[in-house]
Amino acid sequence: MLVIPVSTLALGIWQVFRWRWKLGLIAEMRRTTLADPVPLPRKIEKLEYRKVQVKGEFDYSNQVLIGPRALVSSEDRTSGRQMSRGVFSSGSTRNGYHIITPFKVEGNGETILVNRGWVESRNFSKYNHVQGSTEIVGIVRKTEQRSPFITKSRPGENLLHFRQDQR
């Protein structure tokens, strides 16, 4: 008879520790993302979610798309109404792609990939191109691991299904 109360107490204590750990992660994420941008260093392994500042030019000839991806928003911007999200959603969803553009860093000759944002499928031609040298501030993100349920990206095409290392 003591097994149920003892196990429930143990699970409750575990949840409190887990909650405190999550609060620590949220505080760390907030501190990291709100910090002032730093110049892009050579090694970025420990800069996940850190703001970096870099100057250079976009290379639109090698631009790729990641998707299709639904717009992640709690309301439809065109009508202002709440939208439900999910597998069995009855609301209309807006599909599009993340536009990933290579960015040639000024000074060291390296090229980084920049997620320029989400755009609706029918609005690709309206997406603005920045000409010449520009300075950008972005957040460092690492490569994603492909989920077993996501289609493999095919090399040579300008369409990817997840963030991946192109080496």
Sequence and secondary structure as in RCSB ss.txt:
>XXXX:A:sequence
MLVIPVSTLALGIWQVFRWRWKLGLIAEMRRTTLADPVPLPRKIEKLEYRKVQVKGEFDYSNQVLIGPRALVSSE
DRTSGRQMSRGVFSSGSTRNGYHIITPFKVEGNGETILVNRGWVESRNFSKYNHVQGSTEIVGIVRKTEQRSPFI
TKSRPGENLLHFRQDQR
>XXXX:A:secstr
  HHHHHHHHHHHHHHHHHHHHHHHHHHHHHHHHS  EE  S  TT TT EEEEEEEE GGG EEEEEEE   SB
 TTT  B   STT  S   EEEEEEEEEEETTT  EEEEEEEEEEGGGGGGS    S EEEEEE        TTS
    TTSSEESS     
